[in-house]
Amino acid sequence: MALHWFNPPVPVSAERAGMTHNVEAASEALLQWTKRGPKWNLAVRVCMACLADQATAQEPRKAFRAAAKEEGLLRLEAS
């Protein structure tokens, strides 16, 4: 199974702080979050669509970034 890469990665704070580089890692991260608001819901649905080859990797990247911001886990990117 090929990975669906994010370009650029999404910087998030978590147990293993760092970058989320692909849809598969984003999907796993989403399942561990406690706030499951509307942006989380959309991110899960878009990740699943991408894994089923019904969306590009950039669509779940955008939704995951918004969900990370909603969760308070989005880190500021270095300039």
Stockholm file with secondary structure:
# STOCKHOLM 1.0

chainA/1-79         MALHWFNPPVPVSAERAGMTHNVEAASEALLQWTKRGPKWNLAVRVCMACLADQATAQEPRKAFRAAAKEEGLLRLEAS
#=GR chainA/1-79 SS CCCCEEEEEEEECSTTCEEEEEHHHHHHHHHHCSCCCHHHHHHHHHHHHHHTTSSCTHHHHHHHHHHHHHHTCBCCCCC
#=GC SS_cons        CCCCEEEEEEEECSTTCEEEEEHHHHHHHHHHCSCCCHHHHHHHHHHHHHHTTSSCTHHHHHHHHHHHHHHTCBCCCCC
//
